[in-house]
């Protein structure tokens, strides 16, 4: 007999569901993006080369070094930290999709079949019978107070944070590749300068040996010249080791084994420098560009949503479980029986007493949100300080280079004059050694300052978060 559903009961059930849905609300605070308190301009003076607007899309291309650009592209594609960060993005998005699915009805289907064969004694015929059962279980949680909505909000905020952290990995990795490349070129220049100093010292040694042989100079001068030559040669080993270490660091950054980039990095090119750079912009531009600041903001968003999840646990939870069973028995016989049975119920869970556990979790969630907000502030101030410090360091290094260039030129003249005077017997060999030492030292100091200027350029663009907007789209 077909079961009868009374119209009044159906109307009442529908009205109840509508009333329940209409009463749904979302508890907890809504996220409001923190207002960054930043000045309208940087306190440190901005060098003129960072006030233009270069046509280059990425800041590392400003060095106009094809090898460097190839290394960065290789790193963006193969670097293990970037790839790991991209995997975390996919993981977080999958988890967020799972949380979203919790707000929809879910169903499970189970089934069972059985059969039997029997024969009576003395009877040649077999009797066959079987049955088939299928059960459809379902449930749907009505989000009365926004627990599921806040959970979804928090999950997607965490997924977006992982995307920001992926872009942060791009920012840091790109800067690290360029730093190691500049350090490698600087060590190659150090090697060239040391070899040139060795060549000058060998020429000086020959001059001394000639004067000692002719009795115009004491043997002590030759010993001193030999000692100076040996000291310069002692520097070659550590310089070559540093070169190899930077080369291997670059290989690791682009997911290559040590030594695999030797052919790509051979040669002794000048230390990379830029002439016309991207504009530094305003502090607010830096706030928009820095992925770590964006990640800190999204952490505040996730923590704020978690407060709503904790508050919702203080309120009742309503679930609509239901079952639909289909049964067919007597298969294989003349007496087949079909049975359909369905149930739908309301399950209401009301928190009564837990000793303050749920309330304590709300307080803990509020404190986590406060910590996230403080971390955002700290991240913002640190980023501002990085830009200010780099601008000051760049200016100081640029001024140092000007002075060192003058020192190198003057020391070169002094060395040439001391050699000539020594050859004529009007200066001691100590004067020659001192002038040569001053020349070598000033040349090495100039090379080190040029290295530092390149590194400060890297630090500046990394601190500004420039050049990764295109790289940050997708994963």
Secondary structure as GFF3:
##gff-version 3
##sequence-region A 1 475
A	DSSP	alpha_helix	7	22	.	.	.	ID=ss1
A	DSSP	three_ten_helix	48	50	.	.	.	ID=ss2
A	DSSP	three_ten_helix	59	63	.	.	.	ID=ss3
A	DSSP	alpha_helix	66	78	.	.	.	ID=ss4
A	DSSP	alpha_helix	80	101	.	.	.	ID=ss5
A	DSSP	beta_strand	106	118	.	.	.	ID=ss6
A	DSSP	beta_strand	127	142	.	.	.	ID=ss7
A	DSSP	alpha_helix	147	213	.	.	.	ID=ss8
A	DSSP	alpha_helix	219	253	.	.	.	ID=ss9
A	DSSP	alpha_helix	262	265	.	.	.	ID=ss10
A	DSSP	alpha_helix	283	289	.	.	.	ID=ss11
A	DSSP	alpha_helix	291	312	.	.	.	ID=ss12
A	DSSP	beta_strand	317	331	.	.	.	ID=ss13
A	DSSP	beta_strand	337	344	.	.	.	ID=ss14
A	DSSP	beta_strand	347	349	.	.	.	ID=ss15
A	DSSP	alpha_helix	357	424	.	.	.	ID=ss16
A	DSSP	alpha_helix	429	464	.	.	.	ID=ss17
###
